[in-house]
Amino acid sequence: MEEDVLATGEVAEDDEEALDAAVLELLERRLSEVAAANPGFAAALRGYHRAQSEGEHAIAEALIAWLGGQPNVASAAKRYAGIKGDLDHFGALAALKGLLVLLRDCGHPGLLVVLDELETLQRARTDTREKGLNALRQLLDEIANRQFPGLYLVITGTPAFFDGPQGVQRLAPLAQRLHTDFLPDPAHDNLYASQIRLTGFDLAKLHELGVAVRELYADGADAPQRVRDRVDDGYLLGFAEAVAGELGGRVGIAPRLFLRKLVDVMDRVDQNPDFDPRTHYHLTVGGHELTEVERGSHVQRAASADEVELDL
């Protein structure tokens, strides 16, 4: 019996070693193209795999932080992987290429990257703004030249950023690359164009957003069916109307507050079996939790309510 147990243990150990060897071989094959262009990125991934297999979880987490561009990663972790310094913006683009190669080799179609709130460049110093806009132009050119195959880049911004004098229009080559002819009716927009016009929220869209967020929340909730039952579609529609009403009926500026309040409601439903939002929850909106635009609409709504009460 002891011999049988020992033999079984040896087979299991041999299988584990064979699996580790196969994983390493696959890793090296996948990293060969990446290492040629960005050896630091490949070294960090190798170090991460080795740290995980050796139980060095703190080092593994530090190397992931380094790959994510976090500063002040422990020098011990960098020595472990054989890398130096921090991942600067030049290294970040090289790392992005490496990531795209790995995603392709793993069978994924690509990667979606969102650059959000670039309109803040309009308030930057002139030299900083010019450098930022030119860097964006260079990135677009590299994407057009297929330097980042599999990358889908989305740049969000207000009309002022794309059309105003302190945004994209300040750099003519960038403005030319992003120029799009918009027809009067948004329904006729070309979805393959450089720019896509986003129409504002109405009540139906706000309700649709609420349904999608509820489903995402319920998928990870402790009591998913309770969340779906008590925050049903009818409740979501009434909730959207109530939040928009607090903002003077301006549905277009309601999504942020609507989602914040909705998550609070679902938290309470998920945590408390006896909580019924129709009975126990009363929507309140304080000025301290609003943005400047939201606060203006909230004040106007309150003033209108006061006027109506006085007239009566």
Secondary structure, 3 states (H helix, E strand, C coil): CHHHHHHHHHHHHHHHHHHHHHHHHHHHHHHHHHHHHCHHHHHHHHHHHHHHHCCCHHHHHHHHHHHCCCCCCCHHHHHHHCCCCCCCHHHHHHHHHHHHHHHHHCCCCCEEEEECCHHHHHHCCHHHHHHHHHHHHHHHHHHHCCCCCCEEEEECCCHHHHHCCCCHHHCHHHHHHHCCCCCCCHHHCCCCCCCCCCCCCCHHHHHHHHHHHHHHHHHCCCCHHHHHHHCCHHHHHHHHHHHHHHCCCCHHHCHHHHHHHHHHHHHHHHHCCCCCHHHHCCCCCCHHHCCHHHHHHHHHHHHHHHHHHHHC
